[in-house]
């Protein structure tokens, strides 16, 4: 398990398709570490429409994310993917 904390600075379009296992949906988004001269950036990818809607992310949200770093192989090349399984939003002042 890995984790990151920061501000959501970008959210991609929801991509959908169909595979041998059925319909799928995914969305990439970026978290930027705050308060550092050279901040880290994490690209995360949420799979499943249910998860996309459950996390309900917006640019500017401050979040703490727990994710699994994975990779997949296709035709001899490996592709990394950081898949979040828990997103906690920092409460914004009212």
C-alpha positions in Angstrom: 0.0 0.0 0.0 1.2 3.5 -0.8 -0.3 6.9 0.0 -0.1 10.5 -1.1 -1.6 13.7 0.1 -2.2 17.0 -1.7 -4.4 18.9 -4.1 -6.3 17.5 -7.1 -4.9 19.6 -9.9 -6.3 17.8 -13.0 -9.1 15.3 -13.8 -9.4 13.5 -17.1 -12.4 12.5 -19.0 -14.1 9.3 -18.1 -13.1 6.6 -20.6 -15.4 3.7 -21.3 -15.3 0.5 -23.3 -16.1 -3.2 -23.4 -13.7 -6.1 -22.9 -14.2 -9.9 -22.7 -15.1 -9.3 -19.0 -17.8 -6.7 -19.8 -18.1 -3.0 -19.7 -15.5 -0.9 -18.0 -14.9 2.8 -17.1 -11.8 4.6 -16.0 -10.6 8.1 -15.1 -7.2 9.5 -14.5 -6.5 12.4 -12.1 -3.5 14.1 -10.7 -2.6 15.0 -7.1 0.1 17.6 -6.4 2.0 17.7 -3.0 1.6 21.1 -1.3 4.1 23.3 0.5 7.2 22.0 -1.2 9.6 23.8 -3.5 9.7 20.9 -5.9 6.3 19.1 -5.3 5.7 15.5 -6.2 2.9 14.7 -8.6 0.9 11.4 -8.6 -1.2 10.2 -11.5 -3.9 8.0 -10.2 -6.5 6.0 -12.2 -9.9 5.0 -10.8 -11.6 2.0 -12.4 -15.3 1.4 -12.3 -18.2 3.9 -12.6 -19.2 3.2 -9.0 -15.7 4.2 -7.7 -15.5 7.2 -9.9 -18.8 8.5 -8.5 -18.0 7.4 -5.0 -14.8 9.4 -4.9 -16.6 12.5 -6.4 -13.4 14.4 -7.1 -13.1 18.0 -8.2 -10.1 20.1 -9.1 -9.0 21.9 -6.0 -10.0 19.2 -3.6 -7.4 18.5 -0.8 -7.2 14.7 -0.5 -5.3 11.9 1.2 -5.2 8.9 -1.0 -4.3 5.3 -0.3 -3.5 3.4 -3.5 -2.0 0.2 -4.9 0.9 0.6 -7.4 0.4 -2.0 -10.2 1.7 -2.7 -13.6 0.5 -4.7 -16.6 2.4 -6.3 -19.5 1.3 -6.1 -23.1 3.5 -7.2 -26.0 6.7 -7.1 -23.9 6.1 -3.6 -22.5 5.0 -2.8 -19.0 2.6 -0.1 -18.1 2.3 1.3 -14.5 -0.9 2.2 -12.9 -1.7 3.7 -9.4 -5.1 2.5 -8.4 -6.8 4.3 -5.4 -8.9 2.3 -3.0 -9.5 5.0 -0.4 -9.8 8.8 -0.9 -10.4 11.0 2.2 -11.2 14.6 1.4 -10.0 17.4 3.7 -12.9 19.3 5.1 -13.2 22.7 3.5 -14.2 25.6 5.8 -17.8 26.6 5.5 
